[in-house]
């Protein structure tokens, strides 16, 4: 992949990220972490961008909260 192709694909990915972020906010899509990660991963791979999804839980030390993802 050439530098120009990479730059173009990164711009396409950036645009997809912005569109997805707007969708999440506009639709108050709370709790869509796994789904949005999957969507962005698929878009990145289709654009030839090396991507590794990272999904997990957040835990606050010394807090009386249950873990959430």
C-alpha angles and dihedrals in degrees: 000000000000126000091251092053091048092049091049092047091048089053090049090050091048090052091049090050092052092048092049092047090051090049091051092050096041093050095039087235098182116178096026096123097120093043095049091046090053092047093050091045092054092047092049093049092047088053091051094250114144105239137170118193115228115200127165148126129281118224125184111216115234092007128122093231131115117239116265134190 
